Amino acid sequence: MARILVVDDEEGIRSFVAECLAIEGHAVDEAASGEHALESLSKSAYALMITDLHMPGIGGMELLRRARTLYPE
């Protein structure tokens, strides 16, 4: 199955989405902020990233822009 990164500053939402994906057999990592997500992205590649758009600090759209810089493919 796929390796997925779930990014959301709200723990309940992040945990729920991650748990649902894990039940389906995916390898799931969680990040509580855009900054933490970038750290994870710098260490590992993911098939999919699910992110909240509105977060303190680095928001979802900026996170997606930076992720594309790291992984243009």
mmCIF file as Biopython writes it, N, C-alpha, C and O atoms, coordinates in Angstrom:
data_model
#
loop_
_atom_site.group_PDB
_atom_site.id
_atom_site.type_symbol
_atom_site.label_atom_id
_atom_site.label_alt_id
_atom_site.label_comp_id
_atom_site.label_asym_id
_atom_site.label_entity_id
_atom_site.label_seq_id
_atom_site.pdbx_PDB_ins_code
_atom_site.Cartn_x
_atom_site.Cartn_y
_atom_site.Cartn_z
_atom_site.occupancy
_atom_site.B_iso_or_equiv
_atom_site.auth_seq_id
_atom_site.auth_asym_id
_atom_site.pdbx_PDB_model_num
ATOM 1   N N  . MET A ? 1  ? 0.829  -1.192 0.000   1.0 0.0 1  A 1 
ATOM 2   C CA . MET A ? 1  ? 0.000  0.000  0.000   1.0 0.0 1  A 1 
ATOM 3   C C  . MET A ? 1  ? 0.873  1.256  0.000   1.0 0.0 1  A 1 
ATOM 4   O O  . MET A ? 1  ? 2.102  1.175  -0.010  1.0 0.0 1  A 1 
ATOM 5   N N  . ALA A ? 2  ? 0.224  2.397  0.011   1.0 0.0 2  A 1 
ATOM 6   C CA . ALA A ? 2  ? 0.927  3.671  -0.126  1.0 0.0 2  A 1 
ATOM 7   C C  . ALA A ? 2  ? 1.437  4.207  1.211   1.0 0.0 2  A 1 
ATOM 8   O O  . ALA A ? 2  ? 0.902  3.902  2.276   1.0 0.0 2  A 1 
ATOM 9   N N  . ARG A ? 3  ? 2.483  5.012  1.112   1.0 0.0 3  A 1 
ATOM 10  C CA . ARG A ? 3  ? 2.992  5.746  2.269   1.0 0.0 3  A 1 
ATOM 11  C C  . ARG A ? 3  ? 2.390  7.148  2.195   1.0 0.0 3  A 1 
ATOM 12  O O  . ARG A ? 3  ? 2.552  7.843  1.192   1.0 0.0 3  A 1 
ATOM 13  N N  . ILE A ? 4  ? 1.691  7.567  3.261   1.0 0.0 4  A 1 
ATOM 14  C CA . ILE A ? 4  ? 0.907  8.802  3.253   1.0 0.0 4  A 1 
ATOM 15  C C  . ILE A ? 4  ? 1.290  9.680  4.439   1.0 0.0 4  A 1 
ATOM 16  O O  . ILE A ? 4  ? 1.513  9.190  5.546   1.0 0.0 4  A 1 
ATOM 17  N N  . LEU A ? 5  ? 1.361  10.994 4.184   1.0 0.0 5  A 1 
ATOM 18  C CA . LEU A ? 5  ? 1.614  11.977 5.229   1.0 0.0 5  A 1 
ATOM 19  C C  . LEU A ? 5  ? 0.329  12.779 5.446   1.0 0.0 5  A 1 
ATOM 20  O O  . LEU A ? 5  ? -0.202 13.375 4.509   1.0 0.0 5  A 1 
ATOM 21  N N  . VAL A ? 6  ? -0.162 12.790 6.681   1.0 0.0 6  A 1 
ATOM 22  C CA . VAL A ? 6  ? -1.368 13.540 7.043   1.0 0.0 6  A 1 
ATOM 23  C C  . VAL A ? 6  ? -0.935 14.739 7.880   1.0 0.0 6  A 1 
ATOM 24  O O  . VAL A ? 6  ? -0.294 14.583 8.919   1.0 0.0 6  A 1 
ATOM 25  N N  . VAL A ? 7  ? -1.294 15.948 7.414   1.0 0.0 7  A 1 
ATOM 26  C CA . VAL A ? 7  ? -0.865 17.180 8.066   1.0 0.0 7  A 1 
ATOM 27  C C  . VAL A ? 7  ? -2.086 17.980 8.500   1.0 0.0 7  A 1 
ATOM 28  O O  . VAL A ? 7  ? -2.899 18.381 7.666   1.0 0.0 7  A 1 
ATOM 29  N N  . ASP A ? 8  ? -2.216 18.211 9.799   1.0 0.0 8  A 1 
ATOM 30  C CA . ASP A ? 8  ? -3.315 19.026 10.320  1.0 0.0 8  A 1 
ATOM 31  C C  . ASP A ? 8  ? -2.950 19.462 11.729  1.0 0.0 8  A 1 
ATOM 32  O O  . ASP A ? 8  ? -2.427 18.670 12.512  1.0 0.0 8  A 1 
ATOM 33  N N  . ASP A ? 9  ? -3.222 20.715 12.051  1.0 0.0 9  A 1 
ATOM 34  C CA . ASP A ? 9  ? -2.915 21.217 13.387  1.0 0.0 9  A 1 
ATOM 35  C C  . ASP A ? 9  ? -3.945 20.777 14.426  1.0 0.0 9  A 1 
ATOM 36  O O  . ASP A ? 9  ? -3.705 20.919 15.625  1.0 0.0 9  A 1 
ATOM 37  N N  . GLU A ? 10 ? -5.074 20.252 13.992  1.0 0.0 10 A 1 
ATOM 38  C CA . GLU A ? 10 ? -6.088 19.746 14.914  1.0 0.0 10 A 1 
ATOM 39  C C  . GLU A ? 10 ? -5.880 18.251 15.100  1.0 0.0 10 A 1 
ATOM 40  O O  . GLU A ? 10 ? -6.095 17.462 14.180  1.0 0.0 10 A 1 
ATOM 41  N N  . GLU A ? 11 ? -5.460 17.873 16.301  1.0 0.0 11 A 1 
ATOM 42  C CA . GLU A ? 11 ? -5.077 16.488 16.562  1.0 0.0 11 A 1 
ATOM 43  C C  . GLU A ? 11 ? -6.198 15.492 16.272  1.0 0.0 11 A 1 
ATOM 44  O O  . GLU A ? 11 ? -5.942 14.429 15.707  1.0 0.0 11 A 1 
ATOM 45  N N  . GLY A ? 12 ? -7.422 15.815 16.645  1.0 0.0 12 A 1 
ATOM 46  C CA . GLY A ? 12 ? -8.535 14.895 16.440  1.0 0.0 12 A 1 
ATOM 47  C C  . GLY A ? 12 ? -8.757 14.556 14.978  1.0 0.0 12 A 1 
ATOM 48  O O  . GLY A ? 12 ? -8.946 13.394 14.620  1.0 0.0 12 A 1 
ATOM 49  N N  . ILE A ? 13 ? -8.732 15.574 14.139  1.0 0.0 13 A 1 
ATOM 50  C CA . ILE A ? 13 ? -8.923 15.359 12.703  1.0 0.0 13 A 1 
ATOM 51  C C  . ILE A ? 13 ? -7.752 14.576 12.127  1.0 0.0 13 A 1 
ATOM 52  O O  . ILE A ? 13 ? -7.940 13.613 11.383  1.0 0.0 13 A 1 
ATOM 53  N N  . ARG A ? 14 ? -6.541 15.000 12.479  1.0 0.0 14 A 1 
ATOM 54  C CA . ARG A ? 14 ? -5.335 14.340 11.975  1.0 0.0 14 A 1 
ATOM 55  C C  . ARG A ? 14 ? -5.315 12.863 12.364  1.0 0.0 14 A 1 
ATOM 56  O O  . ARG A ? 14 ? -5.044 12.000 11.529  1.0 0.0 14 A 1 
ATOM 57  N N  . SER A ? 15 ? -5.599 12.579 13.620  1.0 0.0 15 A 1 
ATOM 58  C CA . SER A ? 15 ? -5.585 11.197 14.101  1.0 0.0 15 A 1 
ATOM 59  C C  . SER A ? 15 ? -6.662 10.351 13.439  1.0 0.0 15 A 1 
ATOM 60  O O  . SER A ? 15 ? -6.424 9.194  13.093  1.0 0.0 15 A 1 
ATOM 61  N N  . PHE A ? 16 ? -7.848 10.928 13.263  1.0 0.0 16 A 1 
ATOM 62  C CA . PHE A ? 16 ? -8.954 10.196 12.639  1.0 0.0 16 A 1 
ATOM 63  C C  . PHE A ? 16 ? -8.610 9.805  11.205  1.0 0.0 16 A 1 
ATOM 64  O O  . PHE A ? 16 ? -8.785 8.652  10.810  1.0 0.0 16 A 1 
ATOM 65  N N  . VAL A ? 17 ? -8.124 10.763 10.434  1.0 0.0 17 A 1 
ATOM 66  C CA . VAL A ? 17 ? -7.767 10.486 9.038   1.0 0.0 17 A 1 
ATOM 67  C C  . VAL A ? 17 ? -6.641 9.453  8.979   1.0 0.0 17 A 1 
ATOM 68  O O  . VAL A ? 17 ? -6.691 8.519  8.179   1.0 0.0 17 A 1 
ATOM 69  N N  . ALA A ? 18 ? -5.636 9.623  9.820   1.0 0.0 18 A 1 
ATOM 70  C CA . ALA A ? 18 ? -4.514 8.687  9.834   1.0 0.0 18 A 1 
ATOM 71  C C  . ALA A ? 18 ? -4.974 7.279  10.199  1.0 0.0 18 A 1 
ATOM 72  O O  . ALA A ? 18 ? -4.541 6.304  9.585   1.0 0.0 18 A 1 
ATOM 73  N N  . GLU A ? 19 ? -5.842 7.172  11.186  1.0 0.0 19 A 1 
ATOM 74  C CA . GLU A ? 19 ? -6.335 5.858  11.607  1.0 0.0 19 A 1 
ATOM 75  C C  . GLU A ? 19 ? -7.143 5.182  10.501  1.0 0.0 19 A 1 
ATOM 76  O O  . GLU A ? 19 ? -6.989 3.983  10.268  1.0 0.0 19 A 1 
ATOM 77  N N  . CYS A ? 20 ? -7.998 5.938  9.822   1.0 0.0 20 A 1 
ATOM 78  C CA . CYS A ? 20 ? -8.783 5.373  8.719   1.0 0.0 20 A 1 
ATOM 79  C C  . CYS A ? 20 ? -7.880 4.843  7.613   1.0 0.0 20 A 1 
ATOM 80  O O  . CYS A ? 20 ? -8.128 3.769  7.066   1.0 0.0 20 A 1 
ATOM 81  N N  . LEU A ? 21 ? -6.841 5.590  7.288   1.0 0.0 21 A 1 
ATOM 82  C CA . LEU A ? 21 ? -5.915 5.158  6.246   1.0 0.0 21 A 1 
ATOM 83  C C  . LEU A ? 21 ? -5.100 3.942  6.687   1.0 0.0 21 A 1 
ATOM 84  O O  . LEU A ? 21 ? -4.839 3.045  5.885   1.0 0.0 21 A 1 
ATOM 85  N N  . ALA A ? 22 ? -4.702 3.910  7.949   1.0 0.0 22 A 1 
ATOM 86  C CA . ALA A ? 22 ? -3.936 2.792  8.472   1.0 0.0 22 A 1 
ATOM 87  C C  . ALA A ? 22 ? -4.769 1.509  8.472   1.0 0.0 22 A 1 
ATOM 88  O O  . ALA A ? 22 ? -4.255 0.429  8.181   1.0 0.0 22 A 1 
ATOM 89  N N  . ILE A ? 23 ? -6.051 1.633  8.800   1.0 0.0 23 A 1 
ATOM 90  C CA . ILE A ? 23 ? -6.948 0.471  8.781   1.0 0.0 23 A 1 
ATOM 91  C C  . ILE A ? 23 ? -7.000 -0.143 7.384   1.0 0.0 23 A 1 
ATOM 92  O O  . ILE A ? 23 ? -7.139 -1.356 7.230   1.0 0.0 23 A 1 
ATOM 93  N N  . GLU A ? 24 ? -6.887 0.716  6.366   1.0 0.0 24 A 1 
ATOM 94  C CA . GLU A ? 24 ? -6.901 0.237  4.977   1.0 0.0 24 A 1 
ATOM 95  C C  . GLU A ? 24 ? -5.549 -0.322 4.543   1.0 0.0 24 A 1 
ATOM 96  O O  . GLU A ? 24 ? -5.391 -0.758 3.403   1.0 0.0 24 A 1 
ATOM 97  N N  . GLY A ? 25 ? -4.572 -0.308 5.455   1.0 0.0 25 A 1 
ATOM 98  C CA . GLY A ? 25 ? -3.286 -0.925 5.171   1.0 0.0 25 A 1 
ATOM 99  C C  . GLY A ? 25 ? -2.179 0.015  4.730   1.0 0.0 25 A 1 
ATOM 100 O O  . GLY A ? 25 ? -1.094 -0.437 4.365   1.0 0.0 25 A 1 
ATOM 101 N N  . HIS A ? 26 ? -2.435 1.311  4.759   1.0 0.0 26 A 1 
ATOM 102 C CA . HIS A ? 26 ? -1.416 2.277  4.345   1.0 0.0 26 A 1 
ATOM 103 C C  . HIS A ? 26 ? -0.438 2.563  5.479   1.0 0.0 26 A 1 
ATOM 104 O O  . HIS A ? 26 ? -0.798 2.482  6.654   1.0 0.0 26 A 1 
ATOM 105 N N  . ALA A ? 27 ? 0.773  2.893  5.127   1.0 0.0 27 A 1 
ATOM 106 C CA . ALA A ? 27 ? 1.768  3.361  6.091   1.0 0.0 27 A 1 
ATOM 107 C C  . ALA A ? 27 ? 1.549  4.870  6.237   1.0 0.0 27 A 1 
ATOM 108 O O  . ALA A ? 27 ? 1.703  5.616  5.270   1.0 0.0 27 A 1 
ATOM 109 N N  . VAL A ? 28 ? 1.195  5.311  7.428   1.0 0.0 28 A 1 
ATOM 110 C CA . VAL A ? 28 ? 0.787  6.700  7.628   1.0 0.0 28 A 1 
ATOM 111 C C  . VAL A ? 28 ? 1.693  7.384  8.645   1.0 0.0 28 A 1 
ATOM 112 O O  . VAL A ? 28 ? 1.942  6.850  9.726   1.0 0.0 28 A 1 
ATOM 113 N N  . ASP A ? 29 ? 2.181  8.567  8.289   1.0 0.0 29 A 1 
ATOM 114 C CA . ASP A ? 29 ? 2.886  9.439  9.216   1.0 0.0 29 A 1 
ATOM 115 C C  . ASP A ? 29 ? 2.031  10.675 9.426   1.0 0.0 29 A 1 
ATOM 116 O O  . ASP A ? 29 ? 1.269  11.072 8.544   1.0 0.0 29 A 1 
ATOM 117 N N  . GLU A ? 30 ? 2.162  11.279 10.597  1.0 0.0 30 A 1 
ATOM 118 C CA . GLU A ? 30 ? 1.389  12.469 10.925  1.0 0.0 30 A 1 
ATOM 119 C C  . GLU A ? 30 ? 2.310  13.643 11.211  1.0 0.0 30 A 1 
ATOM 120 O O  . GLU A ? 30 ? 3.415  13.473 11.727  1.0 0.0 30 A 1 
ATOM 121 N N  . ALA A ? 31 ? 1.838  14.841 10.867  1.0 0.0 31 A 1 
ATOM 122 C CA . ALA A ? 31 ? 2.551  16.073 11.185  1.0 0.0 31 A 1 
ATOM 123 C C  . ALA A ? 31 ? 1.541  17.091 11.692  1.0 0.0 31 A 1 
ATOM 124 O O  . ALA A ? 31 ? 0.475  17.265 11.100  1.0 0.0 31 A 1 
ATOM 125 N N  . ALA A ? 32 ? 1.882  17.770 12.802  1.0 0.0 32 A 1 
ATOM 126 C CA . ALA A ? 32 ? 0.976  18.715 13.434  1.0 0.0 32 A 1 
ATOM 127 C C  . ALA A ? 32 ? 1.116  20.131 12.878  1.0 0.0 32 A 1 
ATOM 128 O O  . ALA A ? 32 ? 0.376  21.029 13.280  1.0 0.0 32 A 1 
ATOM 129 N N  . SER A ? 33 ? 2.055  20.337 11.960  1.0 0.0 33 A 1 
ATOM 130 C CA . SER A ? 33 ? 2.254  21.675 11.391  1.0 0.0 33 A 1 
ATOM 131 C C  . SER A ? 33 ? 2.931  21.547 10.028  1.0 0.0 33 A 1 
ATOM 132 O O  . SER A ? 33 ? 3.464  20.497 9.670   1.0 0.0 33 A 1 
ATOM 133 N N  . GLY A ? 34 ? 2.891  22.636 9.290   1.0 0.0 34 A 1 
ATOM 134 C CA . GLY A ? 34 ? 3.588  22.666 8.013   1.0 0.0 34 A 1 
ATOM 135 C C  . GLY A ? 34 ? 5.087  22.503 8.186   1.0 0.0 34 A 1 
ATOM 136 O O  . GLY A ? 34 ? 5.754  21.866 7.371   1.0 0.0 34 A 1 
ATOM 137 N N  . GLU A ? 35 ? 5.605  23.084 9.252   1.0 0.0 35 A 1 
ATOM 138 C CA . GLU A ? 35 ? 7.039  22.988 9.524   1.0 0.0 35 A 1 
ATOM 139 C C  . GLU A ? 35 ? 7.435  21.537 9.801   1.0 0.0 35 A 1 
ATOM 140 O O  . GLU A ? 35 ? 8.444  21.053 9.288   1.0 0.0 35 A 1 
ATOM 141 N N  . HIS A ? 36 ? 6.641  20.857 10.607  1.0 0.0 36 A 1 
ATOM 142 C CA . HIS A ? 36 ? 6.918  19.460 10.919  1.0 0.0 36 A 1 
ATOM 143 C C  . HIS A ? 36 ? 6.782  18.595 9.666   1.0 0.0 36 A 1 
ATOM 144 O O  . HIS A ? 36 ? 7.549  17.652 9.468   1.0 0.0 36 A 1 
ATOM 145 N N  . ALA A ? 37 ? 5.814  18.918 8.834   1.0 0.0 37 A 1 
ATOM 146 C CA . ALA A ? 37 ? 5.633  18.180 7.582   1.0 0.0 37 A 1 
ATOM 147 C C  . ALA A ? 37 ? 6.859  18.319 6.687   1.0 0.0 37 A 1 
ATOM 148 O O  . ALA A ? 37 ? 7.289  17.343 6.071   1.0 0.0 37 A 1 
ATOM 149 N N  . LEU A ? 38 ? 7.424  19.517 6.608   1.0 0.0 38 A 1 
ATOM 150 C CA . LEU A ? 38 ? 8.627  19.717 5.792   1.0 0.0 38 A 1 
ATOM 151 C C  . LEU A ? 38 ? 9.798  18.888 6.312   1.0 0.0 38 A 1 
ATOM 152 O O  . LEU A ? 38 ? 10.590 18.367 5.527   1.0 0.0 38 A 1 
ATOM 153 N N  . GLU A ? 39 ? 9.907  18.765 7.640   1.0 0.0 39 A 1 
ATOM 154 C CA . GLU A ? 39 ? 10.949 17.915 8.217   1.0 0.0 39 A 1 
ATOM 155 C C  . GLU A ? 39 ? 10.750 16.466 7.771   1.0 0.0 39 A 1 
ATOM 156 O O  . GLU A ? 39 ? 11.703 15.789 7.385   1.0 0.0 39 A 1 
ATOM 157 N N  . SER A ? 40 ? 9.503  16.002 7.828   1.0 0.0 40 A 1 
ATOM 158 C CA . SER A ? 40 ? 9.201  14.630 7.402   1.0 0.0 40 A 1 
ATOM 159 C C  . SER A ? 40 ? 9.487  14.443 5.922   1.0 0.0 40 A 1 
ATOM 160 O O  . SER A ? 40 ? 10.044 13.422 5.519   1.0 0.0 40 A 1 
ATOM 161 N N  . LEU A ? 41 ? 9.108  15.422 5.111   1.0 0.0 41 A 1 
ATOM 162 C CA . LEU A ? 41 ? 9.339  15.346 3.673   1.0 0.0 41 A 1 
ATOM 163 C C  . LEU A ? 41 ? 10.823 15.346 3.326   1.0 0.0 41 A 1 
ATOM 164 O O  . LEU A ? 41 ? 11.232 14.752 2.329   1.0 0.0 41 A 1 
ATOM 165 N N  . SER A ? 42 ? 11.623 16.009 4.144   1.0 0.0 42 A 1 
ATOM 166 C CA . SER A ? 42 ? 13.065 16.041 3.864   1.0 0.0 42 A 1 
ATOM 167 C C  . SER A ? 42 ? 13.729 14.698 4.168   1.0 0.0 42 A 1 
ATOM 168 O O  . SER A ? 42 ? 14.831 14.425 3.692   1.0 0.0 42 A 1 
ATOM 169 N N  . LYS A ? 43 ? 13.052 13.856 4.968   1.0 0.0 43 A 1 
ATOM 170 C CA . LYS A ? 43 ? 13.608 12.554 5.342   1.0 0.0 43 A 1 
ATOM 171 C C  . LYS A ? 43 ? 13.047 11.400 4.520   1.0 0.0 43 A 1 
ATOM 172 O O  . LYS A ? 43 ? 13.711 10.380 4.335   1.0 0.0 43 A 1 
ATOM 173 N N  . SER A ? 44 ? 11.811 11.565 4.024   1.0 0.0 44 A 1 
ATOM 174 C CA . SER A ? 44 ? 11.134 10.456 3.336   1.0 0.0 44 A 1 
ATOM 175 C C  . SER A ? 44 ? 10.282 10.972 2.193   1.0 0.0 44 A 1 
ATOM 176 O O  . SER A ? 44 ? 9.830  12.117 2.198   1.0 0.0 44 A 1 
ATOM 177 N N  . ALA A ? 45 ? 10.072 10.105 1.212   1.0 0.0 45 A 1 
ATOM 178 C CA . ALA A ? 45 ? 9.151  10.414 0.114   1.0 0.0 45 A 1 
ATOM 179 C C  . ALA A ? 45 ? 7.804  9.771  0.424   1.0 0.0 45 A 1 
ATOM 180 O O  . ALA A ? 45 ? 7.740  8.705  1.036   1.0 0.0 45 A 1 
ATOM 181 N N  . TYR A ? 46 ? 6.743  10.420 0.001   1.0 0.0 46 A 1 
ATOM 182 C CA . TYR A ? 46 ? 5.378  9.931  0.230   1.0 0.0 46 A 1 
ATOM 183 C C  . TYR A ? 46 ? 4.649  9.846  -1.103  1.0 0.0 46 A 1 
ATOM 184 O O  . TYR A ? 46 ? 4.885  10.639 -2.014  1.0 0.0 46 A 1 
ATOM 185 N N  . ALA A ? 47 ? 3.760  8.869  -1.194  1.0 0.0 47 A 1 
ATOM 186 C CA . ALA A ? 47 ? 2.924  8.739  -2.386  1.0 0.0 47 A 1 
ATOM 187 C C  . ALA A ? 47 ? 1.827  9.790  -2.383  1.0 0.0 47 A 1 
ATOM 188 O O  . ALA A ? 47 ? 1.341  10.197 -3.438  1.0 0.0 47 A 1 
ATOM 189 N N  . LEU A ? 48 ? 1.434  10.233 -1.173  1.0 0.0 48 A 1 
ATOM 190 C CA . LEU A ? 48 ? 0.324  11.174 -1.029  1.0 0.0 48 A 1 
ATOM 191 C C  . LEU A ? 48 ? 0.512  11.984 0.239   1.0 0.0 48 A 1 
ATOM 192 O O  . LEU A ? 48 ? 0.978  11.467 1.255   1.0 0.0 48 A 1 
ATOM 193 N N  . MET A ? 49 ? 0.144  13.268 0.175   1.0 0.0 49 A 1 
ATOM 194 C CA . MET A ? 49 ? 0.116  14.114 1.360   1.0 0.0 49 A 1 
ATOM 195 C C  . MET A ? 49 ? -1.273 14.729 1.440   1.0 0.0 49 A 1 
ATOM 196 O O  . MET A ? 49 ? -1.756 15.323 0.476   1.0 0.0 49 A 1 
ATOM 197 N N  . ILE A ? 50 ? -1.909 14.582 2.591   1.0 0.0 50 A 1 
ATOM 198 C CA . ILE A ? 50 ? -3.205 15.194 2.848   1.0 0.0 50 A 1 
ATOM 199 C C  . ILE A ? 50 ? -2.958 16.293 3.862   1.0 0.0 50 A 1 
ATOM 200 O O  . ILE A ? 50 ? -2.425 16.037 4.942   1.0 0.0 50 A 1 
ATOM 201 N N  . THR A ? 51 ? -3.346 17.531 3.520   1.0 0.0 51 A 1 
ATOM 202 C CA . THR A ? 51 ? -3.043 18.646 4.404   1.0 0.0 51 A 1 
ATOM 203 C C  . THR A ? 51 ? -4.228 19.584 4.587   1.0 0.0 51 A 1 
ATOM 204 O O  . THR A ? 51 ? -5.040 19.784 3.684   1.0 0.0 51 A 1 
ATOM 205 N N  . ASP A ? 52 ? -4.297 20.145 5.771   1.0 0.0 52 A 1 
ATOM 206 C CA . ASP A ? 52 ? -5.225 21.220 6.086   1.0 0.0 52 A 1 
ATOM 207 C C  . ASP A ? 52 ? -4.715 22.467 5.360   1.0 0.0 52 A 1 
ATOM 208 O O  . ASP A ? 52 ? -3.505 22.660 5.242   1.0 0.0 52 A 1 
ATOM 209 N N  . LEU A ? 53 ? -5.610 23.298 4.882   1.0 0.0 53 A 1 
ATOM 210 C CA . LEU A ? 53 ? -5.181 24.524 4.207   1.0 0.0 53 A 1 
ATOM 211 C C  . LEU A ? 53 ? -4.841 25.636 5.190   1.0 0.0 53 A 1 
ATOM 212 O O  . LEU A ? 53 ? -3.904 26.401 4.960   1.0 0.0 53 A 1 
ATOM 213 N N  . HIS A ? 54 ? -5.590 25.730 6.281   1.0 0.0 54 A 1 
ATOM 214 C CA . HIS A ? 54 ? -5.425 26.841 7.230   1.0 0.0 54 A 1 
ATOM 215 C C  . HIS A ? 54 ? -4.777 26.337 8.517   1.0 0.0 54 A 1 
ATOM 216 O O  . HIS A ? 54 ? -5.423 25.719 9.363   1.0 0.0 54 A 1 
ATOM 217 N N  . MET A ? 55 ? -3.479 26.621 8.637   1.0 0.0 55 A 1 
ATOM 218 C CA . MET A ? 55 ? -2.719 26.256 9.833   1.0 0.0 55 A 1 
ATOM 219 C C  . MET A ? 55 ? -1.830 27.431 10.201  1.0 0.0 55 A 1 
ATOM 220 O O  . MET A ? 55 ? -1.433 28.202 9.328   1.0 0.0 55 A 1 
ATOM 221 N N  . PRO A ? 56 ? -1.512 27.579 11.484  1.0 0.0 56 A 1 
ATOM 222 C CA . PRO A ? 56 ? -0.558 28.620 11.878  1.0 0.0 56 A 1 
ATOM 223 C C  . PRO A ? 56 ? 0.802  28.351 11.238  1.0 0.0 56 A 1 
ATOM 224 O O  . PRO A ? 56 ? 1.158  27.200 10.986  1.0 0.0 56 A 1 
ATOM 225 N N  . GLY A ? 57 ? 1.547  29.400 10.982  1.0 0.0 57 A 1 
ATOM 226 C CA . GLY A ? 57 ? 2.869  29.221 10.354  1.0 0.0 57 A 1 
ATOM 227 C C  . GLY A ? 57 ? 2.701  28.908 8.881   1.0 0.0 57 A 1 
ATOM 228 O O  . GLY A ? 57 ? 2.060  29.663 8.149   1.0 0.0 57 A 1 
ATOM 229 N N  . ILE A ? 58 ? 3.268  27.810 8.447   1.0 0.0 58 A 1 
ATOM 230 C CA . ILE A ? 58 ? 3.187  27.403 7.045   1.0 0.0 58 A 1 
ATOM 231 C C  . ILE A ? 58 ? 1.824  26.749 6.805   1.0 0.0 58 A 1 
ATOM 232 O O  . ILE A ? 58 ? 1.531  25.694 7.368   1.0 0.0 58 A 1 
ATOM 233 N N  . GLY A ? 59 ? 1.003  27.373 5.977   1.0 0.0 59 A 1 
ATOM 234 C CA . GLY A ? 59 ? -0.311 26.836 5.636   1.0 0.0 59 A 1 
ATOM 235 C C  . GLY A ? 59 ? -0.218 25.762 4.572   1.0 0.0 59 A 1 
ATOM 236 O O  . GLY A ? 59 ? 0.856  25.491 4.034   1.0 0.0 59 A 1 
ATOM 237 N N  . GLY A ? 60 ? -1.344 25.159 4.276   1.0 0.0 60 A 1 
ATOM 238 C CA . GLY A ? 60 ? -1.390 24.046 3.345   1.0 0.0 60 A 1 
ATOM 239 C C  . GLY A ? 60 ? -0.923 24.368 1.940   1.0 0.0 60 A 1 
ATOM 240 O O  . GLY A ? 60 ? -0.195 23.576 1.341   1.0 0.0 60 A 1 
ATOM 241 N N  . MET A ? 61 ? -1.323 25.513 1.395   1.0 0.0 61 A 1 
ATOM 242 C CA . MET A ? 61 ? -0.915 25.847 0.022   1.0 0.0 61 A 1 
ATOM 243 C C  . MET A ? 61 ? 0.587  26.092 -0.070  1.0 0.0 61 A 1 
ATOM 244 O O  . MET A ? 61 ? 1.230  25.667 -1.030  1.0 0.0 61 A 1 
ATOM 245 N N  . GLU A ? 62 ? 1.144  26.774 0.922   1.0 0.0 62 A 1 
ATOM 246 C CA . GLU A ? 62 ? 2.591  26.995 0.933   1.0 0.0 62 A 1 
ATOM 247 C C  . GLU A ? 62 ? 3.323  25.669 1.114   1.0 0.0 62 A 1 
ATOM 248 O O  . GLU A ? 62 ? 4.365  25.447 0.497   1.0 0.0 62 A 1 
ATOM 249 N N  . LEU A ? 63 ? 2.791  24.799 1.943   1.0 0.0 63 A 1 
ATOM 250 C CA . LEU A ? 63 ? 3.382  23.480 2.135   1.0 0.0 63 A 1 
ATOM 251 C C  . LEU A ? 63 ? 3.399  22.707 0.820   1.0 0.0 63 A 1 
ATOM 252 O O  . LEU A ? 63 ? 4.402  22.074 0.490   1.0 0.0 63 A 1 
ATOM 253 N N  . LEU A ? 64 ? 2.314  22.749 0.076   1.0 0.0 64 A 1 
ATOM 254 C CA . LEU A ? 64 ? 2.267  22.064 -1.222  1.0 0.0 64 A 1 
ATOM 255 C C  . LEU A ? 64 ? 3.291  22.641 -2.194  1.0 0.0 64 A 1 
ATOM 256 O O  . LEU A ? 64 ? 3.940  21.892 -2.925  1.0 0.0 64 A 1 
ATOM 257 N N  . ARG A ? 65 ? 3.442  23.965 -2.209  1.0 0.0 65 A 1 
ATOM 258 C CA . ARG A ? 65 ? 4.450  24.587 -3.086  1.0 0.0 65 A 1 
ATOM 259 C C  . ARG A ? 65 ? 5.856  24.093 -2.730  1.0 0.0 65 A 1 
ATOM 260 O O  . ARG A ? 65 ? 6.647  23.748 -3.608  1.0 0.0 65 A 1 
ATOM 261 N N  . ARG A ? 66 ? 6.150  24.066 -1.429  1.0 0.0 66 A 1 
ATOM 262 C CA . ARG A ? 66 ? 7.477  23.627 -1.000  1.0 0.0 66 A 1 
ATOM 263 C C  . ARG A ? 66 ? 7.687  22.144 -1.264  1.0 0.0 66 A 1 
ATOM 264 O O  . ARG A ? 66 ? 8.790  21.729 -1.620  1.0 0.0 66 A 1 
ATOM 265 N N  . ALA A ? 67 ? 6.651  21.349 -1.096  1.0 0.0 67 A 1 
ATOM 266 C CA . ALA A ? 67 ? 6.755  19.917 -1.370  1.0 0.0 67 A 1 
ATOM 267 C C  . ALA A ? 67 ? 7.058  19.674 -2.842  1.0 0.0 67 A 1 
ATOM 268 O O  . ALA A ? 67 ? 7.836  18.782 -3.182  1.0 0.0 67 A 1 
ATOM 269 N N  . ARG A ? 68 ? 6.451  20.456 -3.702  1.0 0.0 68 A 1 
ATOM 270 C CA . ARG A ? 68 ? 6.724  20.310 -5.157  1.0 0.0 68 A 1 
ATOM 271 C C  . ARG A ? 68 ? 8.158  20.674 -5.485  1.0 0.0 68 A 1 
ATOM 272 O O  . ARG A ? 68 ? 8.736  20.128 -6.425  1.0 0.0 68 A 1 
ATOM 273 N N  . THR A ? 69 ? 8.743  21.593 -4.723  1.0 0.0 69 A 1 
ATOM 274 C CA . THR A ? 69 ? 10.146 21.933 -4.915  1.0 0.0 69 A 1 
ATOM 275 C C  . THR A ? 69 ? 11.035 20.749 -4.536  1.0 0.0 69 A 1 
ATOM 276 O O  . THR A ? 69 ? 12.012 20.448 -5.222  1.0 0.0 69 A 1 
ATOM 277 N N  . LEU A ? 70 ? 10.682 20.082 -3.435  1.0 0.0 70 A 1 
ATOM 278 C CA . LEU A ? 70 ? 11.451 18.920 -2.995  1.0 0.0 70 A 1 
ATOM 279 C C  . LEU A ? 70 ? 11.244 17.706 -3.909  1.0 0.0 70 A 1 
ATOM 280 O O  . LEU A ? 70 ? 12.177 16.948 -4.171  1.0 0.0 70 A 1 
ATOM 281 N N  . TYR A ? 71 ? 10.012 17.537 -4.386  1.0 0.0 71 A 1 
ATOM 282 C CA . TYR A ? 71 ? 9.653  16.378 -5.212  1.0 0.0 71 A 1 
ATOM 283 C C  . TYR A ? 71 ? 8.893  16.841 -6.448  1.0 0.0 71 A 1 
ATOM 284 O O  . TYR A ? 71 ? 7.672  16.696 -6.499  1.0 0.0 71 A 1 
ATOM 285 N N  . PRO A ? 72 ? 9.566  17.383 -7.429  1.0 0.0 72 A 1 
ATOM 286 C CA . PRO A ? 72 ? 8.884  17.906 -8.620  1.0 0.0 72 A 1 
ATOM 287 C C  . PRO A ? 72 ? 8.135  16.845 -9.434  1.0 0.0 72 A 1 
ATOM 288 O O  . PRO A ? 72 ? 7.200  17.163 -10.169 1.0 0.0 72 A 1 
ATOM 289 N N  . GLU A ? 73 ? 8.551  15.595 -9.298  1.0 0.0 73 A 1 
ATOM 290 C CA . GLU A ? 73 ? 7.884  14.533 -10.047 1.0 0.0 73 A 1 
ATOM 291 C C  . GLU A ? 73 ? 6.529  14.234 -9.464  1.0 0.0 73 A 1 
ATOM 292 O O  . GLU A ? 73 ? 5.819  13.363 -9.967  1.0 0.0 73 A 1 
#
